[in-house]
Amino acid sequence: MQKIRNSAEMFPVIEPLQSSGLTQKEYGKNQNIPVHVLAYWSVRYRKLKSPDADQSKFIPALVLPNIYYLCILPKTSYAKKN
């Protein structure tokens, strides 16, 4: 059965990895943690701790109505022709 891990448990493990100079494979072998788990939490840690993590990835945009669709079209332009 898989062990459920969360950031409170894994971030204290990842912080020494970042400064150890070891590869994830070497560090994982020393700590008995699979490499894929270290890779996953390393990415999560870097994203959370990056300087622009506080900034939103979205840019506010002003959406204006399209004037073309607001115009009243003559009936003949959109009526079905027989």
Secondary structure, DSSP 8 states (H G I E B T S, - for coil): ------HHHHHHHHHHHHHH---HHHHHHHHT--HHHHHHHHHHHHHHHSGGGSS-S---------HHHHS---HHHHS---
